[in-house]
Amino acid sequence: MGMDPLLDSAPAGFLTVDASGTVRQANATIAAMAGRRRGELVGRHIDELLAPPGRIFFSTHVFPLLRVQGLAEEIYLAMRSADDSEVPMLLNGRARDAEGELLFDLVVVPMRQRNVLETELIAARNAAQEAVAAKDRFVSILTHELRSPLTGVIGYADLLLRGSRGPLTEGQQAYVQRIRDAADYQVTLIDDILDFTAAGSDRQLVAGALPLEGVLQRAESILAVRASEEGRPLERSPRPAPGSVAGDGAAIQQILLNLGTNALKYGRVGTPIRIKVHEAEGRVRISVSDEGDGIPPDQLERIFEPFVRLVPSEDQARGIGLGLAISRDLARGMGGDITVTSTPGTGSTFVLDLPAA
């Protein structure tokens, strides 16, 4: 019986094999996949179409499965083409009785694209694993190889400044103070990077109900020292702040300090830092405003990206642009967000939005 024209031109390969493994029918598609003429397939044993591992698997697994259950589905085999290259394929087979003779109809589909995808997935998984390992090494280096020695430098500088090894001249004090400030600045940068690596994954945020007034007072007590040194008043309303906020106390503190420090950094000399609290519809909004040069409209979202800084002068060049990125990640991790509005030449307002408790 000749091959059905529809099967002959089907996009999948089609074979009929008898109980001895001899090919009784083959369509043009399977012949093309094997790089042979159809006449080279019919009458030959199916082993001649399979790569060596495939021959063993076919005789020990596929054939018995077809005989016992009458069905074999989605089985991977490698076909051997005329140039001895291997063609991966997916096989489905069914047994049928043809006037007392047991025959097996096999449909095969090439899997070249699937192999490519599997290879790409394996490569992506390996790259992800290597990235995690690299991150762990990076954090370890920052913590142990850089941060620990700097802590020692700060400690010894403080001892010298306190006169533990004898009085220092005015010039010596100035030099040691510079050493101490530089080391302290480096520790701050390292802490920012460590916070950034932890904010999206490793850092566990603990939700709790926190009185708003207490949260604000703690942040203001730290900001007030630098604000006083720079002659910048801190203005907050209302005082005391009513209600409570839901979130992680340390994370909220870090966000407020980042926003307040930025306001001190980018506001003009002598202008106030304004903190306002508003509670409505189950949300708490804490705004921090400065009277600075403002932010261009096309930069309002970009400033939340890691390592992005807008530096109008050398005096404001400290930092590596992680504070806002860390703050937004922390806020979103607590079910909130940080947004900004700004008018060039007038100033900027950052708003921390969190659930009310």
C-alpha positions as CSV (number, residue, x, y, z in Angstrom):
1,M,0.0,0.0,0.0
2,G,1.4,3.4,-1.0
3,M,2.0,6.3,1.4
4,D,-1.0,8.7,1.8
5,P,-0.1,12.0,0.0
6,L,-1.1,13.9,3.1
7,L,1.2,12.0,5.3
8,D,3.9,12.1,2.7
9,S,4.0,15.9,2.8
10,A,3.3,16.3,6.5
11,P,5.8,18.5,8.5
12,A,6.6,15.6,10.8
13,G,8.4,12.4,9.9
14,F,6.3,9.2,9.6
15,L,7.4,5.6,9.7
16,T,5.6,2.3,9.8
17,V,7.8,-0.5,11.4
18,D,6.9,-4.2,11.7
19,A,7.5,-6.4,14.7
20,S,11.0,-7.3,13.5
21,G,12.0,-3.6,13.3
22,T,11.9,-3.4,9.5
23,V,10.7,-0.1,8.0
24,R,7.6,-0.8,5.9
25,Q,6.7,2.8,5.1
26,A,8.4,6.2,5.3
27,N,7.2,9.6,4.2
28,A,9.3,12.1,2.3
29,T,9.7,14.3,5.4
30,I,11.6,11.5,7.4
31,A,13.7,10.8,4.3
32,A,14.7,14.5,4.1
33,M,15.5,14.6,7.9
34,A,17.8,11.6,7.4
35,G,19.4,13.1,4.3
36,R,18.4,10.0,2.3
37,R,16.1,8.9,-0.5
38,R,12.9,7.2,0.7
39,G,13.9,4.1,-1.2
40,E,17.0,3.9,1.1
41,L,14.7,3.6,4.2
42,V,12.0,1.2,3.2
43,G,13.0,-2.4,3.8
44,R,15.9,-1.5,6.1
45,H,16.0,-2.1,9.9
46,I,15.2,0.9,11.9
47,D,18.5,0.6,13.7
48,E,20.2,2.0,10.6
49,L,18.3,5.2,11.1
50,L,19.3,5.6,14.8
51,A,22.5,6.8,16.4
52,P,24.1,4.0,18.6
53,P,22.6,5.1,22.0
54,G,19.2,5.4,20.3
55,R,19.4,1.9,18.9
56,I,19.9,0.4,22.4
57,F,17.1,2.6,23.9
58,F,14.7,1.8,21.1
59,S,15.1,-2.0,21.4
60,T,15.1,-2.0,25.3
61,H,12.5,0.6,26.0
62,V,10.4,1.8,23.0
63,F,9.7,-1.5,21.3
64,P,8.7,-3.3,24.6
65,L,6.5,-0.3,25.5
66,L,4.7,-0.4,22.1
67,R,4.2,-4.2,22.4
68,V,2.9,-4.2,25.9
69,Q,0.9,-0.9,26.1
70,G,0.5,-0.2,22.4
71,L,1.5,3.4,22.9
72,A,4.8,5.4,23.4
73,E,4.7,9.2,23.9
74,E,7.2,12.0,23.8
75,I,10.3,9.9,23.8
76,Y,13.7,11.5,23.0
77,L,15.9,9.7,20.4
78,A,18.8,10.7,18.2
79,M,18.5,9.9,14.5
80,R,21.6,9.3,12.4
81,S,21.6,11.1,9.1
82,A,23.5,10.2,6.0
83,D,26.6,12.2,6.9
84,D,26.7,10.4,10.4
85,S,25.6,13.5,12.2
86,E,22.9,13.2,15.0
87,V,19.5,14.7,14.6
88,P,17.6,15.0,18.0
89,M,14.0,14.1,17.6
90,L,10.8,13.5,19.7
91,L,9.0,10.2,18.9
92,N,5.4,9.3,19.4
93,G,4.3,5.8,18.4
94,R,1.1,3.6,18.4
95,A,0.7,-0.1,17.7
96,R,-2.1,-1.4,15.3
97,D,-3.3,-4.6,14.0
98,A,-3.1,-4.8,10.2
99,E,-5.0,-8.0,9.1
100,G,-3.3,-10.0,11.8
101,E,0.1,-8.4,11.5
102,L,1.4,-6.1,14.3
103,L,2.6,-2.8,13.0
104,F,3.9,0.3,14.7
105,D,3.2,3.8,13.4
106,L,5.9,6.2,14.5
107,V,5.7,10.0,14.2
108,V,9.0,12.0,14.8
109,V,9.6,15.7,15.1
110,P,13.1,17.3,15.0
111,M,14.1,19.0,18.2
112,R,16.9,21.2,17.0
113,Q,15.3,24.4,18.4
114,R,14.4,22.7,21.7
115,N,18.0,21.7,22.1
116,V,19.1,25.3,21.5
117,L,16.6,26.5,24.1
118,E,17.7,23.9,26.7
119,T,21.3,24.9,26.1
120,E,20.4,28.6,26.6
121,L,18.4,27.8,29.8
122,I,21.3,25.8,31.2
123,A,23.7,28.6,30.3
124,A,21.4,31.2,31.9
125,R,21.1,29.1,35.1
126,N,24.8,28.7,35.3
127,A,25.3,32.4,34.8
128,A,22.8,33.1,37.6
129,Q,24.6,30.8,39.9
130,E,27.9,32.4,39.1
131,A,26.4,35.8,39.7
132,V,25.1,34.8,43.2
133,A,28.6,33.4,44.0
134,A,30.2,36.6,42.7
135,K,27.9,38.7,44.8
136,D,28.7,36.7,47.9
137,R,32.4,37.1,47.3
138,F,31.9,40.9,46.6
139,V,30.0,41.4,49.9
140,S,32.6,39.4,51.8
141,I,35.4,41.5,50.4
142,L,33.6,44.7,51.3
143,T,32.8,43.6,54.8
144,H,36.1,41.9,55.8
145,E,38.8,43.2,53.5
146,L,37.8,46.9,53.3
147,R,35.3,47.8,56.1
148,S,37.1,46.2,59.0
149,P,40.5,47.9,58.4
150,L,38.8,51.2,57.9
151,T,37.1,50.8,61.3
152,G,40.5,50.4,62.8
153,V,41.8,53.5,61.1
154,I,38.9,55.5,62.5
155,G,39.5,54.2,66.0
156,Y,43.2,55.1,66.0
157,A,42.5,58.5,64.5
158,D,40.0,59.1,67.3
159,L,42.6,58.1,69.9
160,L,45.1,60.6,68.4
161,L,42.6,63.4,68.3
162,R,41.8,62.8,72.0
163,G,45.5,63.1,72.8
164,S,45.9,59.5,73.9
165,R,49.5,59.6,72.6
166,G,50.3,63.1,73.6
167,P,49.1,66.5,72.4
168,L,49.0,67.2,68.7
169,T,49.9,70.4,67.0
170,E,47.2,72.3,65.2
171,G,48.5,71.1,61.9
172,Q,48.7,67.5,63.0
173,Q,45.1,67.7,64.3
174,A,44.0,69.0,60.9
175,Y,45.8,66.1,59.1
176,V,44.5,63.4,61.5
177,Q,40.9,64.9,61.2
178,R,41.2,64.6,57.4
179,I,42.3,61.0,57.7
180,R,39.4,60.3,60.1
181,D,36.8,62.0,57.8
182,A,38.1,60.2,54.7
183,A,37.9,56.8,56.4
184,D,34.5,57.6,57.8
185,Y,33.3,58.6,54.3
186,Q,34.6,55.3,52.8
187,V,32.8,53.3,55.5
188,T,29.6,55.2,54.6
189,L,30.0,54.3,50.9
190,I,30.7,50.7,51.7
191,D,27.6,50.6,54.0
192,D,25.5,52.1,51.1
193,I,26.7,49.3,48.8
194,L,26.0,46.6,51.3
195,D,22.5,48.0,51.9
196,F,21.9,48.1,48.2
197,T,22.9,44.5,47.7
198,A,20.6,43.4,50.6
199,A,17.6,45.7,50.0
200,G,16.1,43.6,47.2
201,S,16.7,40.1,48.5
202,D,18.6,39.3,51.7
203,R,17.3,42.0,54.0
204,Q,14.3,40.9,56.0
205,L,11.9,43.7,56.9
206,V,9.8,43.4,60.0
207,A,6.4,45.0,60.0
208,G,5.1,46.7,63.1
209,A,3.0,49.6,64.3
210,L,5.2,52.5,65.1
211,P,4.1,55.9,66.6
212,L,4.8,58.6,64.0
213,E,6.1,61.1,66.5
214,G,8.7,58.7,67.8
215,V,9.8,57.8,64.3
216,L,10.2,61.5,63.3
217,Q,12.0,62.5,66.5
218,R,14.7,59.8,66.1
219,A,15.4,60.9,62.5
220,E,15.4,64.6,63.4
221,S,17.7,64.2,66.3
222,I,20.4,62.9,64.0
223,L,19.7,65.4,61.2
224,A,19.6,68.3,63.6
225,V,23.4,68.1,64.3
226,R,24.4,68.7,60.7
227,A,21.6,71.1,60.1
228,S,22.8,73.2,63.0
229,E,26.4,73.2,61.7
230,E,25.2,74.5,58.4
231,G,22.7,77.0,59.8
232,R,19.7,75.2,58.2
233,P,16.6,75.1,60.4
234,L,14.5,71.9,60.5
235,E,10.8,72.8,60.4
236,R,8.2,70.1,60.9
237,S,4.4,70.1,61.1
238,P,2.3,69.0,62.8
239,R,4.1,68.6,66.1
240,P,3.4,66.2,67.6
241,A,2.5,64.0,64.7
242,P,-0.6,61.9,65.3
243,G,-1.2,58.3,64.5
244,S,1.1,55.4,63.7
245,V,2.8,53.9,60.6
246,A,3.1,50.3,59.6
247,G,6.6,49.2,58.7
248,D,10.2,48.3,59.8
249,G,11.5,50.9,62.2
250,A,15.2,50.7,61.0
251,A,14.2,50.9,57.4
252,I,11.9,53.9,57.9
253,Q,14.7,55.6,59.9
254,Q,17.2,54.9,57.0
255,I,14.8,56.3,54.4
256,L,14.1,59.5,56.4
257,L,17.8,60.1,57.0
258,N,18.5,59.6,53.3
259,L,15.8,62.1,52.3
260,G,16.9,64.6,55.0
261,T,20.6,64.3,54.1
262,N,19.7,65.0,50.5
263,A,17.7,68.0,51.4
264,L,20.6,69.3,53.4
265,K,23.0,68.6,50.6
266,Y,21.0,70.1,47.7
267,G,19.2,73.0,49.5
268,R,20.6,76.5,49.4
269,V,22.6,77.9,52.3
270,G,20.4,79.2,55.1
271,T,17.1,77.8,53.7
272,P,15.0,75.5,55.9
273,I,14.3,71.8,55.6
274,R,10.5,71.3,55.8
275,I,9.0,68.0,57.0
276,K,5.3,67.6,56.8
277,V,3.1,64.6,57.8
278,H,-0.3,63.8,56.4
279,E,-2.6,60.8,57.2
280,A,-5.6,60.0,55.1
281,E,-7.4,56.9,53.7
282,G,-5.2,54.4,55.6
283,R,-2.0,55.9,54.3
284,V,0.7,58.0,55.9
285,R,2.6,60.5,53.8
286,I,5.8,62.1,55.1
287,S,7.2,64.8,52.8
288,V,10.7,66.3,53.0
289,S,11.2,69.6,51.1
290,D,14.2,71.7,50.3
291,E,14.7,75.1,48.7
292,G,17.4,74.2,46.2
293,D,18.0,74.3,42.5
294,G,15.4,71.6,41.8
295,I,15.6,68.6,39.5
296,P,15.0,68.8,35.7
297,P,11.7,67.1,34.7
298,D,13.5,64.5,32.6
299,Q,15.6,63.4,35.6
300,L,12.8,62.9,38.2
301,E,12.7,59.1,37.7
302,R,16.3,58.6,36.8
303,I,17.5,59.8,40.2
304,F,16.0,56.6,41.7
305,E,18.3,54.4,39.6
306,P,21.5,53.0,41.3
307,F,24.7,55.1,40.9
308,V,22.9,58.1,39.4
309,R,23.7,61.5,41.0
310,L,22.8,65.1,40.1
311,V,25.8,67.1,41.3
312,P,25.6,70.8,40.7
313,S,28.8,71.6,42.6
314,E,31.9,70.0,44.1
315,D,30.6,70.6,47.6
316,Q,27.7,68.3,46.9
317,A,29.7,65.6,45.2
318,R,29.9,63.2,48.2
319,G,28.2,59.8,47.7
320,I,27.8,57.4,44.9
321,G,24.1,57.7,44.1
322,L,22.7,54.7,46.1
323,G,20.6,56.5,48.8
324,L,17.4,57.0,46.8
325,A,17.6,53.6,45.1
326,I,18.0,51.9,48.5
327,S,15.2,54.1,50.0
328,R,12.7,53.3,47.2
329,D,13.4,49.6,47.4
330,L,12.9,49.7,51.2
331,A,9.7,51.7,50.9
332,R,8.3,49.3,48.3
333,G,9.3,46.3,50.4
334,M,7.0,47.7,53.2
335,G,4.0,48.2,50.8
336,G,4.8,51.9,50.2
337,D,6.7,54.1,47.7
338,I,8.7,57.3,47.3
339,T,7.8,59.9,44.8
340,V,9.2,63.3,44.0
341,T,8.0,66.7,42.6
342,S,10.4,69.5,41.8
343,T,10.4,72.9,40.3
344,P,13.8,74.0,38.8
345,G,15.1,77.0,40.7
346,T,12.6,76.6,43.6
347,G,13.3,73.2,45.2
348,S,12.2,69.6,45.5
349,T,9.8,67.6,47.7
350,F,10.2,63.9,48.3
351,V,7.2,62.0,49.7
352,L,7.4,58.7,51.6
353,D,4.1,56.9,51.4
354,L,3.5,54.0,53.8
355,P,0.5,52.2,55.2
356,A,-1.0,53.6,58.4
357,A,-1.1,51.3,61.4
